[in-house]
Amino acid sequence: MRRLQTRQYWIRYFEKLGETDLSRRAASPISAALDAGSFFLYGIILRWLLLHKFSPAHGFLHITSGYPSLAYDLMEPYRYIIEDAVLKAHEEGAEDLTAATFNNMKKSLDTTVYVPSHRCSVRRKNLLHGVVLALRAWLLEEDRRLVLPCEGERIGGRRPQTGYKLPGASLN
């Protein structure tokens, strides 16, 4: 079931790019840019995992296969950053799609976003540190549930109590 959903997702993604004859694993500049963007985010999350003394080889979603899969597990909710950067670079007609993707990702990561679960604003790059802090708080039982920081719109109601604060948070 999951493979079918993933395949459908990538079919729609490449349709949005106007590249209906390509697939995610086909050798193309788009796939290369997606892979490079993934490795870029991986490096950022891996740095935070190591800082907080996690073992990067302990994954939950990805079957451990000799690579630090925990970083890829924690990256999943933030893959849109990569895909949006590639889409924008492709729409701009960039000659070097990978370089343009990196530039777009850097701009995107520096953008301030609102995090409804914490009722604060942070730069998007702080979400990548926050996901590691969320896992740490949950594993140390400082939180009863795993609350990943995700950007969104302001919503009413009581915010969940979390055992961690997002770095660089500014209350609005």
C-alpha positions as CSV (number, residue, x, y, z in Angstrom):
1,M,0.0,0.0,0.0
2,R,2.8,2.4,1.0
3,R,4.7,1.8,-2.3
4,L,1.6,2.5,-4.3
5,Q,1.0,5.8,-2.5
6,T,4.7,6.8,-2.9
7,R,4.5,6.0,-6.6
8,Q,1.4,8.1,-7.0
9,Y,3.0,10.9,-5.2
10,W,6.0,11.0,-7.5
11,I,3.9,10.6,-10.6
12,R,2.0,13.8,-9.5
13,Y,5.2,15.6,-8.5
14,F,6.8,15.0,-11.9
15,E,3.5,16.0,-13.7
16,K,3.6,19.3,-11.8
17,L,7.2,19.7,-13.1
18,G,5.9,18.9,-16.7
19,E,8.2,15.9,-16.8
20,T,5.7,13.0,-17.1
21,D,8.3,10.7,-18.7
22,L,10.5,10.7,-15.6
23,S,10.4,8.8,-12.4
24,R,12.0,9.4,-9.0
25,R,14.8,6.9,-9.4
26,A,15.5,7.6,-13.1
27,A,18.8,9.3,-13.8
28,S,18.0,12.9,-14.4
29,P,19.0,16.4,-13.1
30,I,15.7,16.5,-11.1
31,S,16.4,13.3,-9.3
32,A,20.0,14.4,-8.7
33,A,18.8,17.7,-7.2
34,L,16.3,15.8,-5.0
35,D,19.0,13.5,-3.8
36,A,21.4,16.3,-3.1
37,G,18.8,18.2,-1.2
38,S,18.0,15.2,0.8
39,F,21.7,14.8,1.7
40,F,21.9,18.5,2.6
41,L,19.0,18.1,5.2
42,Y,20.4,14.8,6.3
43,G,23.6,16.6,7.3
44,I,21.8,19.2,9.3
45,I,19.7,16.7,11.2
46,L,22.7,14.4,11.7
47,R,24.6,17.3,13.3
48,W,21.8,17.8,15.9
49,L,21.5,14.1,16.5
50,L,25.2,13.8,17.4
51,L,25.1,17.0,19.5
52,H,22.3,15.5,21.6
53,K,24.2,12.2,21.8
54,F,21.8,10.0,19.8
55,S,22.9,6.9,18.0
56,P,22.1,7.8,14.3
57,A,22.0,4.1,13.3
58,H,18.8,3.5,15.3
59,G,16.0,4.1,12.9
60,F,12.2,3.7,13.2
61,L,10.8,4.1,9.7
62,H,13.8,3.1,7.6
63,I,15.1,-0.4,8.0
64,T,18.6,-0.1,9.3
65,S,21.0,-1.0,6.5
66,G,24.4,0.2,7.5
67,Y,23.6,3.9,7.3
68,P,22.4,6.4,9.9
69,S,18.7,6.0,9.3
70,L,17.5,8.0,12.2
71,A,18.3,11.2,10.4
72,Y,16.3,10.1,7.4
73,D,13.4,9.1,9.7
74,L,13.3,12.6,11.3
75,M,13.7,14.2,8.0
76,E,10.4,12.8,6.6
77,P,8.1,15.6,7.8
78,Y,10.4,18.2,6.3
79,R,10.9,16.7,2.8
80,Y,8.7,19.4,1.3
81,I,11.5,21.8,1.8
82,I,13.6,19.9,-0.7
83,E,10.7,19.2,-3.2
84,D,9.6,22.9,-3.1
85,A,13.2,24.0,-3.7
86,V,13.6,21.7,-6.7
87,L,10.2,22.7,-8.1
88,K,11.1,26.4,-7.8
89,A,14.5,25.9,-9.4
90,H,12.9,24.0,-12.3
91,E,10.3,26.6,-12.8
92,E,13.0,29.3,-12.9
93,G,14.7,27.3,-15.7
94,A,18.0,27.0,-13.8
95,E,20.9,25.6,-15.8
96,D,22.5,23.9,-12.7
97,L,19.4,22.5,-11.0
98,T,21.3,21.2,-8.0
99,A,23.0,24.6,-7.2
100,A,19.7,26.4,-7.6
101,T,18.0,23.9,-5.4
102,F,20.7,24.5,-2.6
103,N,20.2,28.3,-3.0
104,N,16.4,27.9,-2.7
105,M,16.7,25.6,0.3
106,K,19.0,28.0,2.1
107,K,16.5,30.8,1.5
108,S,13.6,28.6,2.6
109,L,15.4,27.5,5.8
110,D,16.0,31.1,6.7
111,T,12.3,32.0,6.4
112,T,10.3,32.6,9.6
113,V,7.3,30.3,10.0
114,Y,4.6,29.9,12.6
115,V,4.5,26.7,14.7
116,P,1.0,26.1,16.1
117,S,2.0,23.4,18.5
118,H,4.3,25.9,20.3
119,R,2.5,29.1,19.5
120,C,5.6,30.8,18.3
121,S,7.5,31.8,15.2
122,V,10.9,30.4,14.3
123,R,13.1,30.2,11.3
124,R,12.3,27.0,9.3
125,K,15.8,25.6,10.0
126,N,15.0,25.6,13.7
127,L,12.3,23.0,13.0
128,L,15.2,20.6,12.1
129,H,16.7,21.1,15.5
130,G,13.3,21.0,17.1
131,V,12.5,17.5,15.7
132,V,15.5,16.1,17.5
133,L,14.6,17.9,20.7
134,A,11.0,16.5,20.4
135,L,12.3,12.9,20.1
136,R,14.7,13.5,23.0
137,A,11.9,14.9,25.3
138,W,9.7,11.9,24.4
139,L,12.3,9.3,25.0
140,L,13.3,10.9,28.3
141,E,9.6,10.9,29.2
142,E,9.5,14.7,29.5
143,D,6.6,14.5,27.1
144,R,3.8,12.0,27.1
145,R,3.5,12.1,23.4
146,L,5.8,12.9,20.5
147,V,4.9,16.4,19.3
148,L,7.0,17.2,16.2
149,P,7.3,20.9,15.4
150,C,5.6,21.7,12.1
151,E,4.8,25.0,10.5
152,G,1.2,25.9,10.0
153,E,-1.5,28.5,10.6
154,R,-2.6,30.0,13.9
155,I,-5.2,27.9,15.6
156,G,-7.2,28.2,18.8
157,G,-7.4,26.0,21.7
158,R,-4.9,24.9,24.3
159,R,-1.4,24.1,23.1
160,P,0.2,20.8,24.0
161,Q,2.6,21.0,26.9
162,T,6.0,20.0,25.6
163,G,9.2,19.2,27.5
164,Y,11.3,21.3,25.1
165,K,11.5,24.7,23.7
166,L,12.2,25.5,20.1
167,P,15.5,27.3,19.6
168,G,15.1,30.9,18.4
169,A,11.4,31.0,19.2
170,S,9.7,34.4,19.3
171,L,6.2,34.6,20.7
172,N,3.6,36.4,18.7
